[in-house]
Amino acid sequence: MAERKVRTAKWSRIERILNTGAIAEKGNVAAFNKANGTLVVSAVAATLHPVGFFEDSFTGDGVRKAKVRLFSEIDVALFGNAAVGPVADDDVGSVCYLSSSWEVTMTATGASVAGRVWGVQPDGVWVQIFGGPTSVALDE
């Protein structure tokens, strides 16, 4: 039997690179663009997932990270990244799926929804789990 250490965290703030040319203004709504994983200023678009409020004002240059205070604290867990259909940084904001009891994938076929991708790093994928009997998976 193989056991693994479970890494979880509570996040109330995030930092993510602001899309080039995007103008963040303190107090305005920040969103993930699920089409490419970038952080943008909220607007009318089906691909945007609003996440919180900008904490500072500046124009995105594709390098500088914007600080965002989330609407509410979230629980995230670090999962392994599957070899088949791996989660990439441009999938941040999108829904991912379980490929095993400890790995996630972007391949939806025949898979259960795991949750929303919040971060991708070399040692895994930070996922906000959509679990429990009363949980409703947010728009994919």
C-alpha positions as CSV (number, residue, x, y, z in Angstrom):
1,M,0.0,0.0,0.0
2,A,1.4,3.4,-0.9
3,E,0.5,6.3,1.3
4,R,1.1,9.9,0.4
5,K,1.4,13.2,2.3
6,V,-1.6,15.5,1.7
7,R,-0.6,19.1,1.2
8,T,-3.5,21.6,1.7
9,A,-3.6,25.4,2.2
10,K,-6.1,28.2,2.8
11,W,-5.7,31.1,0.4
12,S,-7.2,34.5,0.8
13,R,-4.9,36.3,-1.6
14,I,-3.1,35.3,-4.8
15,E,-0.4,36.8,-7.0
16,R,-0.4,36.2,-10.7
17,I,1.0,37.9,-13.8
18,L,-1.4,40.5,-15.2
19,N,-2.1,40.2,-18.9
20,T,0.0,42.5,-21.0
21,G,-1.8,45.8,-21.6
22,A,-4.5,45.1,-18.9
23,I,-5.1,48.1,-16.6
24,A,-5.6,46.9,-13.0
25,E,-7.2,49.5,-10.7
26,K,-7.2,49.0,-6.9
27,G,-10.6,47.7,-5.8
28,N,-11.8,46.6,-9.2
29,V,-12.6,43.0,-10.0
30,A,-9.9,40.6,-11.2
31,A,-10.7,37.5,-13.2
32,F,-9.0,34.4,-14.6
33,N,-9.4,34.1,-18.3
34,K,-10.1,30.4,-18.6
35,A,-9.2,30.5,-22.3
36,N,-5.5,31.0,-21.5
37,G,-5.0,31.1,-17.7
38,T,-4.1,34.8,-17.6
39,L,-5.2,37.3,-14.9
40,V,-7.3,40.1,-16.4
41,V,-9.6,42.9,-15.5
42,S,-13.2,41.6,-15.2
43,A,-15.4,42.4,-18.2
44,V,-18.3,40.8,-20.2
45,A,-16.9,37.5,-21.5
46,A,-18.0,33.9,-21.1
47,T,-14.4,32.8,-20.5
48,L,-13.8,34.9,-17.4
49,H,-14.0,33.6,-13.9
50,P,-14.1,36.6,-11.4
51,V,-11.9,35.8,-8.3
52,G,-11.4,38.9,-6.2
53,F,-10.3,42.6,-6.0
54,F,-7.0,44.1,-7.2
55,E,-4.9,45.4,-4.3
56,D,-2.9,47.9,-6.4
57,S,-3.1,49.8,-9.7
58,F,-0.8,49.4,-12.7
59,T,-0.7,48.4,-16.4
60,G,0.2,44.8,-17.1
61,D,3.5,44.1,-18.8
62,G,3.4,40.3,-18.9
63,V,6.0,40.1,-16.1
64,R,4.7,42.0,-13.0
65,K,2.4,40.1,-10.7
66,A,-0.9,41.6,-9.6
67,K,-1.9,41.1,-6.0
68,V,-5.6,40.0,-5.6
69,R,-7.7,39.7,-2.5
70,L,-10.0,36.8,-3.1
71,F,-13.8,37.2,-2.6
72,S,-13.6,34.5,0.0
73,E,-10.9,32.3,1.5
74,I,-10.5,29.0,-0.5
75,D,-9.2,25.6,0.4
76,V,-6.7,24.2,-2.1
77,A,-4.9,20.8,-2.2
78,L,-1.7,19.9,-4.1
79,F,-2.2,17.0,-6.5
80,G,0.2,15.3,-8.8
81,N,0.0,16.3,-12.5
82,A,-1.0,13.4,-14.7
83,A,1.3,12.4,-17.6
84,V,-1.7,12.0,-19.9
85,G,-3.5,15.3,-20.4
86,P,-1.4,17.2,-17.9
87,V,-2.5,20.5,-16.4
88,A,-0.6,23.5,-17.8
89,D,-0.2,27.0,-16.4
90,D,-2.6,28.3,-19.1
91,D,-5.3,26.0,-17.5
92,V,-5.4,28.2,-14.3
93,G,-9.1,29.1,-13.7
94,S,-10.4,26.0,-15.6
95,V,-11.9,22.9,-14.2
96,C,-9.7,19.8,-14.0
97,Y,-10.5,16.1,-13.5
98,L,-9.2,13.2,-11.4
99,S,-7.0,10.7,-13.3
100,S,-6.3,8.7,-10.1
101,S,-6.7,9.1,-6.4
102,W,-3.8,11.6,-6.3
103,E,-3.4,13.0,-9.8
104,V,-5.4,15.5,-11.9
105,T,-5.7,15.9,-15.7
106,M,-7.4,18.2,-18.2
107,T,-8.8,15.1,-20.0
108,A,-12.5,15.0,-19.1
109,T,-13.5,11.8,-20.9
110,G,-14.7,9.3,-18.4
111,A,-13.3,11.3,-15.5
112,S,-14.8,12.8,-12.3
113,V,-14.5,16.6,-11.8
114,A,-11.8,17.4,-9.3
115,G,-12.1,21.2,-9.1
116,R,-10.8,24.5,-10.2
117,V,-7.1,24.9,-11.0
118,W,-5.5,27.7,-9.0
119,G,-1.8,27.1,-9.7
120,V,0.6,24.9,-11.5
121,Q,4.2,24.3,-10.3
122,P,6.9,21.7,-10.8
123,D,5.7,19.5,-7.9
124,G,2.0,19.6,-8.7
125,V,-1.2,21.4,-9.3
126,W,-3.1,23.5,-6.7
127,V,-6.8,22.6,-7.0
128,Q,-9.9,24.0,-5.2
129,I,-11.9,20.8,-4.7
130,F,-15.6,20.6,-5.7
131,G,-16.5,17.9,-3.1
132,G,-19.3,16.9,-0.8
133,P,-22.9,16.1,-1.3
134,T,-24.1,19.7,-1.5
135,S,-21.2,20.9,-3.7
136,V,-22.0,22.3,-7.1
137,A,-19.3,22.4,-9.7
138,L,-19.0,26.0,-11.0
139,D,-19.2,26.6,-14.7
140,E,-16.6,24.7,-16.7
